[in-house]
């Protein structure tokens, strides 16, 4: 029998006509919605830049540290305990971030290191490649030098490592992975291309600041990242942290061409590369960690950036962005709910860590709030210290203190 259809009858009385929206009104609404979507794209990277301090200046430094109490973490009902770093002074990572402008100022950096004496910290994280692709140390890499990616006045990473060792610290480095305009422009074969042409694909219109990206499916692009990471390990880094370990935004379209994918999905490509680089760096006595903000794990899976759930690309170690201002307006999900995260650091951390642990077996290194915020939010030493107590209770022993460039570090690690 033919399928019947129920006719939906209008409730409008005869002779009465509903006014239809004017075409100009419809066009205006479409334009407003488009602008809102575009605005969301525009603010994503500036917020990420602010949080992760790419391209910023040195913070002013104020460190009233106290002596550690050498207490072991409290017993936890979570079996997984973060493994200690190989070759790291003290075995368990307790680090603090120093931005490029601070590292470049010899006198200020020495003062910075001296202020950390007796703090219980044992490592300092510095940047070696920024989100533009600038290489911030005197690399011998032939591509980096040919492309003039190495900045004037780049730091001597080996000398910096010796300086840190003299003060009792180990060196860890951070570098942007696939967001690298200089390398992408330096070799089109390393870049995402536009519709399989010799033209580079950009993540936005040129007049809107669009930039090219390295192609994660490109063997040459992956090798360039590997070579820089290996060089850093050879110069003394005990850990390499990769940021921007993702496919570019707006790239899940026919315009973005990635060449031969080897039959791998986006998630599989990123995971395979992370695992391969982990093994390669282990041969130099260093370890790899992938940076990921907790908001990326709590939000809906992003097929464009990670090929699905963010945790699917993790390798052995993950630097987890547990900074409260990554959730500026709180968060409400089925399994994670945060209210007033800016006001209660240890509570926020105590919710984030168990939530993430239900999704990954990767060893977590917590990126912690280390000072005041750009918007004027001030934290006490007790609030900062409470984060360490929470980590210990949850069985996470490794962390990196982090503060935005406009703030003051306010850390009493064991106070």
C-alpha positions as CSV (number, residue, x, y, z in Angstrom):
1,X,0.0,0.0,0.0
2,X,1.2,3.5,-0.7
3,X,2.5,5.3,2.4
4,X,0.0,7.8,3.8
5,X,1.0,11.3,4.6
6,X,-0.5,13.4,7.3
7,X,-1.4,16.9,6.0
8,X,-0.4,19.7,8.3
9,X,-3.1,22.3,8.1
10,X,-2.6,25.9,8.8
11,X,-4.2,27.5,11.8
12,X,-4.3,30.8,10.1
13,X,-7.9,31.9,9.4
14,X,-8.9,32.5,5.9
15,X,-8.4,36.0,4.7
16,X,-5.6,36.5,7.3
17,X,-2.1,36.4,6.1
18,X,1.1,36.2,8.2
19,X,3.6,38.8,7.2
20,X,6.7,37.3,5.7
21,X,10.1,38.5,6.7
22,X,11.5,41.1,4.3
23,X,14.4,39.7,2.2
24,X,16.7,42.5,3.7
25,X,15.8,41.3,7.2
26,X,16.8,37.7,6.3
27,X,20.1,38.9,4.7
28,X,20.8,40.9,7.9
29,X,20.2,37.9,10.1
30,X,22.4,35.7,8.0
31,X,25.1,38.4,8.2
32,X,24.8,38.7,12.0
33,X,25.1,34.9,12.5
34,X,28.1,34.8,10.1
35,X,29.8,37.6,12.0
36,X,29.2,35.8,15.3
37,X,30.7,32.5,14.0
38,X,33.7,34.4,12.6
39,X,34.1,36.3,15.8
40,X,34.3,33.0,17.7
41,X,37.1,31.9,15.3
42,X,39.0,35.2,15.8
43,X,39.0,35.1,19.6
44,X,40.0,31.4,19.8
45,X,43.7,32.0,19.0
46,X,44.1,35.3,20.9
47,X,42.8,33.7,24.0
48,X,45.1,30.7,23.5
49,X,48.0,33.1,22.9
50,X,47.2,34.9,26.2
51,X,46.9,31.7,28.1
52,X,50.1,30.2,26.7
53,X,52.0,33.5,26.5
54,X,53.1,33.1,22.8
55,X,54.7,36.3,21.7
56,X,54.5,38.1,25.0
57,X,56.9,39.8,27.3
58,X,58.5,38.9,30.6
59,X,56.5,38.9,33.8
60,X,57.7,40.9,36.8
61,X,59.0,38.5,39.3
62,X,58.2,38.2,43.0
63,X,59.0,34.9,44.7
64,X,58.6,34.6,48.5
65,X,59.3,30.9,48.4
66,X,59.7,28.7,51.5
67,X,61.6,25.5,52.1
68,X,60.1,22.2,51.0
69,X,58.8,19.8,53.7
70,X,59.9,16.7,51.7
71,X,56.5,15.1,52.3
72,X,55.4,12.3,50.0
73,X,52.0,12.7,48.3
74,X,49.0,11.5,50.4
75,X,47.6,8.1,49.5
76,X,45.1,8.2,46.6
77,X,42.2,6.1,45.6
78,X,43.5,6.4,42.0
79,X,46.0,3.7,41.0
80,X,47.8,5.7,38.3
81,X,50.7,7.7,39.6
82,X,52.7,9.9,37.3
83,X,56.1,8.3,36.6
84,X,59.2,10.4,37.4
85,X,61.3,11.9,34.7
86,X,64.5,10.3,33.6
87,X,67.6,12.5,34.0
88,X,65.6,15.1,36.0
89,X,67.1,16.5,39.2
90,X,65.0,15.0,42.0
91,X,63.3,12.6,39.7
92,X,59.8,14.2,39.9
93,X,59.1,17.3,37.8
94,X,58.4,20.4,39.7
95,X,58.9,23.2,37.2
96,X,58.2,26.8,36.5
97,X,57.9,28.6,33.1
98,X,60.2,31.5,32.0
99,X,59.1,33.5,29.0
100,X,61.5,34.4,26.2
101,X,62.0,38.1,27.2
102,X,63.0,37.0,30.7
103,X,65.4,34.4,29.4
104,X,67.0,36.9,27.0
105,X,67.7,39.3,29.8
106,X,70.8,37.8,31.5
107,X,70.8,39.9,34.6
108,X,67.0,39.5,35.2
109,X,67.1,35.8,34.4
110,X,69.9,35.3,36.9
111,X,67.9,37.1,39.5
112,X,65.0,34.9,38.6
113,X,67.0,31.8,39.2
114,X,68.4,33.0,42.5
115,X,64.9,33.8,43.7
116,X,64.0,30.2,43.2
117,X,66.6,28.9,45.7
118,X,65.1,26.7,48.3
119,X,61.7,26.7,46.5
120,X,61.6,22.9,46.0
121,X,61.4,23.5,42.2
122,X,63.8,21.5,40.1
123,X,63.2,22.5,36.4
124,X,62.6,25.6,34.2
125,X,60.5,25.5,31.0
126,X,61.5,27.8,28.2
127,X,60.3,28.3,24.6
128,X,62.4,27.3,21.6
129,X,60.0,27.7,18.7
130,X,57.0,30.1,18.7
131,X,53.7,30.0,16.9
132,X,55.0,32.0,14.0
133,X,57.8,29.4,13.5
134,X,60.6,31.6,14.8
135,X,63.3,29.4,16.3
136,X,64.5,31.1,19.5
137,X,67.8,29.3,20.1
138,X,70.9,29.0,18.0
139,X,69.9,25.9,16.1
140,X,72.2,24.2,13.6
141,X,69.2,22.8,11.7
142,X,69.8,23.5,8.0
143,X,66.2,24.2,7.2
144,X,65.7,26.6,10.1
145,X,68.8,28.5,9.0
146,X,68.0,28.5,5.3
147,X,64.5,29.9,6.0
148,X,66.0,32.4,8.4
149,X,63.8,31.1,11.1
150,X,66.4,31.5,13.8
151,X,65.9,34.9,15.4
152,X,68.7,37.5,15.9
153,X,70.0,37.2,19.4
154,X,68.8,33.6,19.8
155,X,69.8,31.9,23.1
156,X,72.5,29.4,23.3
157,X,70.5,26.4,24.6
158,X,73.6,24.5,25.7
159,X,74.9,27.5,27.7
160,X,71.4,28.0,29.2
161,X,71.3,24.4,30.3
162,X,74.7,24.8,32.0
163,X,73.4,27.9,33.7
164,X,70.4,26.1,35.0
165,X,72.4,23.2,36.2
166,X,74.6,25.5,38.2
167,X,71.5,26.7,40.0
168,X,70.2,23.1,40.5
169,X,67.6,23.1,37.7
170,X,66.9,20.9,34.7
171,X,65.9,22.3,31.3
172,X,62.5,21.5,29.7
173,X,61.5,23.2,26.4
174,X,58.3,24.1,24.7
175,X,57.7,24.4,21.0
176,X,54.8,25.0,18.7
177,X,54.4,22.0,16.4
178,X,52.3,22.3,13.3
179,X,51.4,26.0,13.6
180,X,54.5,27.3,11.9
181,X,54.2,29.9,9.2
182,X,57.9,30.2,8.4
183,X,58.5,26.5,7.7
184,X,55.2,26.3,5.8
185,X,56.3,29.2,3.5
186,X,59.8,27.8,3.4
187,X,58.8,24.5,1.8
188,X,55.4,24.1,0.1
189,X,55.8,20.3,0.3
190,X,55.7,20.6,4.1
191,X,52.5,22.8,4.1
192,X,48.8,22.3,3.7
193,X,48.1,23.1,0.1
194,X,45.1,24.7,-1.5
195,X,43.1,22.1,-3.5
196,X,46.2,20.1,-4.5
197,X,47.8,23.1,-6.2
198,X,51.2,24.8,-5.7
199,X,49.4,27.4,-3.6
200,X,49.5,27.3,0.2
201,X,46.2,26.9,2.0
202,X,45.6,29.6,4.7
203,X,43.5,29.3,7.8
204,X,41.6,32.5,7.0
205,X,41.4,35.1,4.2
206,X,44.7,36.9,3.5
207,X,43.3,40.2,4.5
208,X,42.0,38.7,7.7
209,X,45.5,37.5,8.8
210,X,45.2,34.0,7.4
211,X,48.4,31.9,7.8
212,X,49.7,28.7,6.4
213,X,50.2,25.6,8.5
214,X,52.5,22.6,8.4
215,X,50.8,19.5,7.2
216,X,50.8,16.7,9.8
217,X,50.6,14.2,7.0
218,X,53.8,15.5,5.5
219,X,56.8,13.4,6.3
220,X,59.1,16.4,5.9
221,X,57.1,18.5,8.3
222,X,57.2,15.8,10.9
223,X,60.9,15.3,10.4
224,X,61.5,19.1,10.9
225,X,59.7,19.0,14.2
226,X,61.6,15.8,15.2
227,X,65.0,17.3,14.3
228,X,64.4,20.4,16.4
229,X,63.2,18.2,19.3
230,X,66.2,15.9,19.1
231,X,68.6,18.9,18.9
232,X,67.1,20.3,22.1
233,X,67.5,17.0,23.8
234,X,71.1,16.8,22.7
235,X,71.7,20.3,24.1
236,X,70.4,19.2,27.5
237,X,66.6,19.3,27.6
238,X,65.1,16.5,29.6
239,X,61.6,17.0,28.3
240,X,60.1,18.5,25.1
241,X,56.5,19.9,25.3
242,X,54.7,20.2,22.0
243,X,51.9,22.8,21.7
244,X,49.7,23.2,18.7
245,X,49.9,19.5,18.2
246,X,46.8,19.5,15.9
247,X,45.4,20.0,12.4
248,X,44.7,23.6,11.5
249,X,41.3,25.2,12.2
250,X,38.9,25.5,9.3
251,X,40.7,22.7,7.5
252,X,37.9,20.1,7.3
253,X,36.9,21.3,3.8
254,X,37.8,20.5,0.2
255,X,40.0,23.6,0.0
256,X,42.6,22.2,2.4
257,X,44.6,19.4,0.7
258,X,46.9,17.1,2.8
259,X,48.3,14.9,0.0
260,X,49.0,11.2,0.8
261,X,47.5,10.4,4.2
262,X,48.7,6.8,4.2
263,X,45.2,5.8,4.9
264,X,45.4,7.3,8.4
265,X,42.7,9.4,10.0
266,X,43.7,12.7,11.7
267,X,43.7,11.2,15.1
268,X,45.7,8.2,14.0
269,X,48.3,10.4,12.3
270,X,48.8,12.6,15.4
271,X,48.9,9.6,17.8
272,X,51.4,7.7,15.6
273,X,53.7,10.7,15.4
274,X,53.5,11.3,19.2
275,X,54.4,7.6,19.8
276,X,57.2,7.6,17.3
277,X,58.7,10.8,18.7
278,X,58.4,9.5,22.2
279,X,60.6,6.5,21.3
280,X,63.1,8.7,19.4
281,X,63.5,11.1,22.3
282,X,63.8,8.3,24.8
283,X,67.0,7.3,23.0
284,X,68.4,10.7,24.0
285,X,67.3,10.3,27.6
286,X,64.4,12.8,27.1
287,X,60.7,12.5,27.1
288,X,57.9,14.0,25.0
289,X,54.8,15.6,26.4
290,X,51.8,16.9,24.5
291,X,50.1,20.0,25.8
292,X,46.3,20.0,25.9
293,X,44.0,22.4,27.7
294,X,41.4,20.7,29.8
295,X,38.7,22.6,28.0
296,X,39.5,20.7,24.8
297,X,38.9,17.4,26.6
298,X,35.7,18.6,28.3
299,X,34.2,20.1,25.2
300,X,32.6,18.2,22.3
301,X,35.1,16.2,20.2
302,X,36.7,18.3,17.5
303,X,37.0,16.4,14.3
304,X,38.9,19.3,12.6
305,X,41.7,19.8,15.2
306,X,42.2,16.3,16.6
307,X,40.1,14.0,14.5
308,X,37.8,13.3,17.4
309,X,38.2,13.3,21.2
310,X,41.4,15.2,22.1
311,X,42.6,12.4,24.5
312,X,42.8,10.0,21.5
313,X,46.1,11.7,20.4
314,X,47.8,11.5,23.8
315,X,51.0,9.5,24.1
316,X,52.9,8.6,27.4
317,X,52.9,12.1,28.9
318,X,50.4,15.0,28.8
319,X,50.8,18.5,30.0
320,X,47.3,19.3,31.1
321,X,46.2,22.9,31.0
322,X,44.4,23.2,34.3
323,X,44.4,27.0,34.4
324,X,41.2,28.4,35.8
325,X,40.8,31.1,33.2
326,X,40.5,28.5,30.5
327,X,37.0,28.2,31.9
328,X,36.3,31.9,32.4
329,X,32.5,31.5,32.7
330,X,32.5,28.1,34.3
331,X,31.5,24.9,32.6
332,X,28.5,22.7,32.7
333,X,28.7,19.2,31.1
334,X,27.3,15.8,31.8
335,X,30.4,14.7,33.7
336,X,32.2,18.0,34.6
337,X,30.7,21.0,36.2
338,X,32.6,24.1,37.3
339,X,31.2,27.1,39.0
340,X,33.3,30.2,39.7
341,X,36.6,28.5,38.6
342,X,38.6,31.7,38.9
343,X,37.7,32.0,42.6
344,X,38.5,28.5,43.8
345,X,41.7,27.1,42.3
346,X,42.0,23.9,44.2
347,X,38.4,23.0,43.8
348,X,38.6,23.6,40.1
349,X,41.7,21.4,39.9
350,X,40.1,18.8,42.0
351,X,37.3,18.5,39.5
352,X,39.4,18.6,36.4
353,X,42.0,15.9,37.2
354,X,39.6,13.0,38.0
355,X,37.5,13.9,35.0
356,X,40.5,13.8,32.6
357,X,41.7,10.6,34.2
358,X,38.5,8.8,33.2
359,X,39.5,9.5,29.6
360,X,43.2,8.7,29.4
361,X,45.9,6.5,30.8
362,X,48.5,9.1,29.8
363,X,50.7,10.4,32.7
364,X,49.4,13.8,33.7
365,X,51.7,16.8,34.3
366,X,49.5,19.6,35.6
367,X,50.0,23.1,34.2
368,X,49.1,25.2,37.3
369,X,48.1,28.8,38.0
370,X,51.2,30.4,39.3
371,X,50.2,34.0,39.9
372,X,47.7,36.8,39.3
373,X,45.6,37.2,36.1
374,X,45.6,39.9,33.5
375,X,42.1,41.0,34.5
376,X,43.3,41.9,38.0
377,X,42.4,38.7,39.8
378,X,44.9,38.3,42.7
379,X,45.6,35.0,44.4
380,X,47.2,34.4,47.8
381,X,50.1,32.1,48.4
382,X,47.8,29.9,50.3
383,X,45.5,29.5,47.2
384,X,48.5,28.7,45.0
385,X,49.8,26.2,47.6
386,X,46.4,24.5,47.8
387,X,46.8,23.3,44.2
388,X,49.8,21.2,45.3
389,X,47.9,19.7,48.1
390,X,45.1,18.8,45.7
391,X,47.5,17.2,43.2
392,X,49.1,15.2,46.0
393,X,45.7,14.0,47.2
394,X,44.9,12.9,43.6
395,X,48.2,11.1,43.2
396,X,49.7,13.6,40.6
397,X,53.2,14.4,41.6
398,X,54.4,16.5,38.6
399,X,53.5,20.1,37.7
400,X,54.6,23.2,36.0
401,X,53.7,26.6,37.5
402,X,52.6,29.1,34.9
403,X,51.6,32.8,35.0
404,X,50.7,35.2,32.2
405,X,53.2,37.8,31.2
406,X,51.4,40.7,32.8
407,X,51.1,39.1,36.2
408,X,53.3,38.5,39.1
409,X,54.2,35.0,40.1
410,X,52.9,34.4,43.6
411,X,54.0,31.0,44.5
412,X,54.7,29.5,47.9
413,X,55.3,26.0,46.7
414,X,55.4,24.2,50.1
415,X,54.6,27.2,52.3
